[in-house]
Amino acid sequence: MWNQEKEPLIEDLRLSSSRVSSYDQNGPSVLLERKKLSGEGILMGGLIDLLLFEPDKFNDNYYVFSAIIPTASAKVLADFIVNSCTEVPTIDRVLEYVKICNLWKSVVNKYTLIGKFDTPDFWDYLKAEFESIGKTIISQENLDNANDIIDVLQSHSYSKDIVSYPEENEDKYAQLEINFRYKQFAFKGVIDLVIVDHKNKTIKLIDLKTGTPSGTAFTTSFLKYRYYLQALLYTIGVTDFISKYKLEGYEVLSFEFLYISRYERIPLIYRVPSKWLTAAKKGFTTLSGYKNKGLDELLDEIDWHWTNKEFKLTKEIVEQKGEILINDEFIVVNE
């Protein structure tokens, strides 16, 4: 289904499913500068992935901070200092950074302003940041919560067989890196888990997702974050793995997302039917009338932006010379 004549390769741009999804959501600026994702969800997702699939790499990637991690404006200030300094600054220097970051603008009194950040936890956090350069700082609570999620995944009847050690006539590959080409672009990606069943000659691709919504709300995230593009690209890209491990003739089963809510803690398996892969490639329209672009159209647009070095305006706006027709396809006029 996915085999086609190759187009000339764009040598200086390498893509991933997340970058294509980000382009679709945020526009062409992400092609120049990738939007750095942050927040509790991103932190916990990465931590759980590593502890589950590559626990031996924990100490190389994370630093457990036993005190309280600053929040809100104090966290913004601390992160700015870490990115701007090579050592813990003086209070007077921190006051300069407060102004640069436009924090606590309504506070006039100097000592009241100092009180906003001058706490043992703030200074301990800065010290830990400089001691742990190259690592992600997490709290003991973060680590405990991640381990609790992993305990559920390894013991729950819905997921324990997936994350357990391989059975006889079975191989499992965790955090499998793939490099492949589709149309005019080179792609890279990491598949959380690949299960090869040599008895039945099948290959299963699984991506672990965590979040705060309930398990039954995953479909909303599937649409919002364009996970269908990830399912399609990894299904295409697994041919690299098949060739490398001489698995020609094995059937690639439907892509699966293993989702667990960090609050609900019930693992659910979401299987992606072939219709979704076709929709992800060609594009689709929801029953409410909202049109979603497919991978092929998105790649053609990315190609246009990269070739024309236009990273502010969309291809449509440029071609229509700034004239935009307000979309009316999603409204129904009253009789």
C-alpha positions in Angstrom: 0.0 0.0 0.0 2.8 2.4 0.9 5.3 1.5 -1.9 5.7 4.2 -4.5 8.3 5.7 -6.8 10.7 7.8 -4.7 11.0 11.5 -5.3 14.3 13.4 -5.1 15.4 13.4 -1.4 15.5 16.7 0.5 18.9 16.4 2.0 19.0 19.1 4.6 15.7 18.4 6.5 15.0 15.3 8.5 11.5 14.8 9.9 9.8 12.8 12.7 6.1 12.1 13.3 6.1 14.6 16.1 7.5 17.3 13.9 5.0 16.7 11.1 2.2 16.8 13.7 3.6 20.0 15.2 3.7 21.6 11.7 0.0 20.7 11.2 -0.9 22.2 14.5 1.4 25.2 14.8 2.5 26.2 11.2 5.8 26.4 9.3 7.8 28.1 12.0 8.5 24.8 13.7 10.5 23.7 10.6 13.1 26.3 11.6 13.0 26.1 15.3 11.4 23.1 17.0 8.9 24.0 19.8 10.3 22.7 23.1 7.6 20.8 24.9 7.5 21.0 28.6 5.2 20.5 31.6 4.3 17.7 34.0 2.8 15.5 31.3 5.9 15.6 29.1 8.2 15.0 32.1 6.2 12.0 33.5 5.7 10.5 30.0 9.5 10.4 29.4 10.2 9.2 32.9 7.8 6.3 32.7 9.1 5.3 29.2 12.6 5.2 30.4 11.9 3.4 33.7 9.8 0.8 31.9 11.9 0.2 28.8 15.5 1.3 29.6 15.8 1.4 33.4 19.6 1.1 33.3 19.8 4.6 31.8 18.0 6.3 34.7 21.0 7.7 36.5 22.4 9.1 33.2 19.3 11.0 32.5 17.6 12.0 35.7 18.6 13.7 39.0 16.2 13.2 42.0 15.8 16.4 43.9 14.5 15.7 47.5 13.4 19.3 48.3 10.4 21.1 46.8 10.8 22.1 43.1 9.8 25.8 42.6 6.5 26.4 40.8 4.9 29.3 38.8 7.0 32.5 38.6 9.8 31.1 40.8 10.3 28.2 38.4 10.4 30.6 35.4 13.0 32.6 37.2 15.1 29.5 38.1 15.0 28.1 34.6 16.1 31.5 33.2 19.0 31.6 35.6 20.1 28.1 34.7 20.0 28.9 31.0 21.9 32.2 31.5 24.5 31.5 34.2 27.3 29.0 34.8 27.0 29.2 38.6 24.5 30.2 41.3 24.2 34.0 41.2 24.0 36.6 44.0 20.7 38.0 45.2 21.4 41.4 43.5 22.0 39.6 40.2 18.8 37.6 40.6 16.9 40.8 41.0 18.2 41.9 37.6 16.9 38.6 36.2 13.5 39.3 37.8 13.3 42.5 35.8 14.4 40.8 32.5 11.7 38.1 33.0 9.1 40.7 33.9 8.1 38.9 37.1 6.2 40.3 40.0 5.9 43.7 38.3 3.4 45.0 40.8 5.9 44.6 43.7 7.7 47.8 44.4 9.5 47.2 47.7 12.9 45.5 47.2 12.7 43.3 50.2 9.2 42.1 49.5 10.4 41.3 46.0 13.4 39.3 47.4 11.0 37.4 49.6 9.3 36.1 46.4 12.2 33.9 45.6 14.7 33.9 48.5 13.8 30.6 50.1 16.0 27.5 50.8 14.1 25.5 48.3 14.8 28.0 45.5 18.6 28.1 46.2 18.7 24.3 46.7 17.0 23.9 43.3 19.5 26.1 41.6 22.4 24.3 43.2 20.9 21.0 42.0 20.4 22.3 38.5 24.1 23.3 38.2 25.2 20.0 39.7 23.0 17.9 37.3 23.9 19.6 34.0 22.7 17.4 31.2 20.1 15.6 33.3 16.4 16.3 34.1 15.5 17.1 37.7 12.6 15.3 39.1 11.1 15.1 42.6 10.9 12.0 44.7 7.1 12.2 44.2 7.6 12.2 40.4 9.7 9.0 40.8 7.3 7.3 43.1 4.3 8.1 40.9 6.2 6.8 37.8 7.1 3.6 39.6 3.5 3.1 40.7 2.3 3.4 37.1 4.9 0.9 36.0 3.8 -1.5 38.7 0.2 -1.3 37.3 1.4 -1.9 33.7 3.4 -4.9 34.8 0.6 -6.5 36.9 -2.7 -5.5 35.2 -4.2 -8.3 33.1 -4.7 -5.9 30.2 -1.0 -5.0 29.9 1.2 -7.4 31.8 1.7 -9.7 28.8 2.7 -6.7 26.6 5.5 -5.4 28.9 6.7 -8.8 30.3 9.8 -10.6 29.1 9.4 -12.3 25.7 7.8 -15.8 25.6 9.1 -18.7 23.6 9.4 -18.1 19.9 9.0 -14.3 20.6 11.3 -11.3 20.5 10.7 -7.9 22.0 12.6 -4.8 21.1 12.2 -1.7 23.4 12.8 1.8 22.2 13.6 0.7 18.7 15.2 3.4 16.6 14.1 3.5 12.9 15.5 5.5 10.0 13.5 5.4 6.8 12.4 7.4 3.8 9.0 8.3 2.6 8.3 10.4 -0.5 11.0 13.2 -0.6 12.0 13.1 3.1 14.2 11.1 5.5 12.5 10.2 8.7 13.6 9.0 12.1 11.6 7.7 15.0 11.6 5.5 18.1 9.0 2.8 18.6 8.4 2.1 22.2 7.9 -1.7 21.8 8.1 -4.1 18.8 6.9 -7.6 19.4 7.9 -10.3 16.9 6.0 -13.5 17.0 8.1 -16.1 15.1 5.5 -18.8 15.5 2.7 -16.9 13.8 5.1 -14.7 11.8 3.6 -11.4 13.0 5.0 -8.0 14.0 3.2 -5.8 16.5 4.1 -2.1 17.0 3.1 -0.5 20.3 3.5 3.1 21.6 3.0 3.9 25.3 1.0 7.0 26.1 0.3 8.5 29.5 -1.9 11.4 30.5 -4.3 12.8 33.0 -7.6 12.2 31.1 -9.5 9.0 31.7 -8.7 6.0 29.5 -11.9 6.3 27.5 -10.9 9.9 26.5 -7.9 8.8 24.5 -9.6 9.2 21.2 -9.8 12.9 21.8 -6.0 13.1 22.2 -5.6 10.8 19.2 -7.2 13.5 17.0 -5.9 16.6 18.8 -2.2 15.5 18.7 -2.5 13.7 15.3 -1.4 10.4 16.7 -2.8 8.8 13.5 0.2 10.3 11.7 2.5 8.6 14.1 0.8 5.3 13.6 1.1 5.6 9.8 4.7 6.7 9.8 5.8 4.0 12.2 3.9 1.4 10.1 5.8 2.7 7.0 9.1 2.9 8.8 9.1 -0.6 10.2 10.2 -1.9 6.8 13.7 -0.7 7.8 13.5 -3.1 10.8 12.0 -5.9 8.8 14.9 -5.7 6.3 17.6 -5.5 9.0 16.3 -8.5 10.9 15.4 -10.5 7.8 11.7 -10.7 8.6 10.3 -10.5 5.1 7.0 -12.3 4.9 5.9 -11.4 8.4 2.6 -9.7 8.8 2.6 -6.2 10.4 -0.4 -6.1 12.7 -2.5 -3.1 13.4 -0.6 -0.4 15.3 -1.5 -0.2 19.0 -1.4 2.6 21.6 -1.1 1.4 25.2 -2.7 4.3 27.2 -2.8 4.7 30.9 -4.2 7.6 32.8 -1.9 8.7 35.6 -4.9 9.2 37.9 -7.3 6.4 36.8 -4.4 3.9 36.3 -6.3 1.4 34.1 -4.2 0.4 31.1 -6.2 0.3 27.8 -5.1 -0.9 24.4 -6.2 1.2 21.4 -5.8 -0.6 18.1 -5.6 1.5 14.9 -7.6 0.0 12.1 -6.4 0.2 8.5 -9.0 2.8 7.6 -7.3 5.2 10.0 -4.0 4.6 8.2 -5.6 5.4 4.9 -7.2 8.5 6.4 -3.8 9.6 7.8 -2.2 9.3 4.4 -5.0 10.9 2.3 -6.7 13.2 4.8 -10.3 13.0 6.1 -13.3 15.1 7.0 -15.1 14.6 10.4 -18.9 14.4 10.6 -18.9 17.9 12.0 -17.3 19.1 8.7 -13.8 19.7 9.9 -11.1 18.8 7.4 -7.9 17.2 8.4 -4.9 17.1 6.1 -3.2 13.8 5.3 0.5 13.0 5.5 1.0 13.4 1.7 -0.5 16.9 1.6 1.4 17.9 4.7 4.7 16.7 3.2 4.0 18.6 0.0 3.4 21.8 2.0 6.6 21.2 4.1 8.5 20.7 0.8 7.1 24.1 -0.5 8.0 26.0 2.7 11.5 24.5 2.8 12.1 25.2 -0.9 10.8 28.8 -0.7 12.2 29.6 2.7 8.9 30.8 3.9 8.4 30.1 7.6 5.9 32.7 8.8 2.9 32.5 6.4 1.1 29.4 5.2 1.4 28.3 1.6 -2.3 29.1 1.1 -1.9 32.7 2.3 1.1 33.3 0.1 -0.5 31.9 -3.0 -3.7 33.9 -2.5 -1.6 37.1 -1.8 -3.0 37.6 1.6 -6.7 37.3 0.7 -8.5 34.7 2.8 -12.0 33.4 2.4 -13.6 32.6 5.7 -14.4 28.9 5.8 -18.2 28.2 5.7 -18.1 24.5 5.2 -18.9 23.7 8.8 -22.1 25.8 9.1 -25.6 25.0 8.1 -27.9 27.9 7.2 -31.3 27.9 8.8 -34.3 27.3 6.5 
